């Protein structure tokens, strides 16, 4: 194994170790000493390969966004672009529920390092954070092209992201109870209200998120 390959392997080990410690003990568990012990190395490994904890946390955040992108990529395209957009929202939420501590760190780190997902004027994503957002932009563009929504894809996607991220943040804080109750009672109706405001018909919006009533 070359020196470069060994270095990349150690970097990956440290990022994975940080994600495990984050899940088990929260942000306070992220200490150079604990990370080094987790991979059987000296504390200097953190500084040798990242220069310090700040750069390591940024790498952890980038890995979190790569996982978010991968989860969103599992949502295929159907002939109902609004339903696909809702499924993207569910994938976004599922990522947060499965990795709550990592999810929180991702957005805190992205903003702190000037890599905000909400830099909507940039047409081309140049960070993992921006790339995850542009996946939503593409889904919104499909819904606009289909005549279901109206507006500029970047602006509309920013509204969708704001609504979904706000819901997810409150759910992670425990405001909607355990399990999926909040999805049915809050997230789905929220998405209907949002897309109707963006140009969709109420009946079509409810059908796309599975909220058709028996009176319709």
Secondary structure, DSSP 8 states (H G I E B T S, - for coil): --HHHHHHHHHHHHHHHHHHHHHHH-GGG--HHHHHHHHT--THHHHHHHSSHHHHHHHHHHHHHHHHHHHHHT----S-HHHHHHHHHHHHHHHHHHTHHHHHHHHHHHHHTT--TT-TT-SS--SHHHHHHHHHHHHHHHHHHTTSS-S-HHHHHHHHHHHHHHHHHHHHTTTT-STTHHIIIIIHHHHHHHHHHTT--HHHHHHHTT---TT-
